[in-house]
Amino acid sequence: MNFLEQLKPEKEFFIGIDSDGCVFDTMEVKHKEFFCPNTVKYFGLFAISKYVRETWEFVNLYSVTRGINRFPALVRVMDLLAERPEINELGFKLPDMEPLRQWITGETRLGNPVFREYFLSNPHPALKPVLNWTLAVNEDIAKWLRNTPPFPYARKSIERLCTLADAIVVSQTPHEALAREWEEHSIDRFVKAIAGQEHGTKTEHLTMAAKGKYPDDRILMIGDAPGDYKAALGNNALFFPVVPGNENRSWKLFFDEGLDRFISGTYKGDYQDKLIKEFRESLPEKPSWQKTGI
Ligand SMILES: [Mg+2]
């Protein structure tokens, strides 16, 4: 049994909380200042950097794939770039993503330690820049990123919800980064565990930590991305969306109404449906450059 399966209920309710872009306003800065620049550097994409930037931000921040794990995100970005006429016109050769795609297909623990092991036993040359890239991203973030506090109402909500529910962090960020960020802002004491990308998917986190230990409608996932919603659906649990661009307003709503409704059993139904509808409308499926037919 791992540490999530070993968690025992102490309260009658369970809440899983996503971290990046949900509690912390770090999504934009991580993608714009660390992920995207390292992608350009480690895959030699200087000639097409403006398209890489636009595509990277669409996939990771401003669309239905917001918040997906970095490895499938990288593959998706390259797939979208391959479809862009501007890049074909340049005759630019994009990096080979097939070996990475193969690894992703057969693995759910999409983190650096498992990837490094895989690379050592399958040293395909196309995987080498991926390893260098993913390690560099972590190193850069650890070295530079500071002072990105939780959204004010996220902190207030977490302080309060932990008195009513067993709470854990459910994230696809590396565990060391999560532990550092939650400790730095003194909110780690409000959660019982921190689950990162090394511990499986978000759906698996919720299953291991909560499924069968609490009634389904007493399990809530809070997140800012479709992957968080999917994790809730996959466990027949409830979902509270933090709407990208309106994060603090969402948390205030949770603090003022959502938490009480969850505890009193009036969250599920019309109230939840309305919030999820607004959330889904905020994340498009198609990029704008495809819509305009360029
Ligand atoms: Mg998130």
Residues whose N, C-alpha, C, O or C-beta is under 5 A from the ligand:
A	BS01	MG	D18 S19 D20 G21 C22 G67 D224 A225
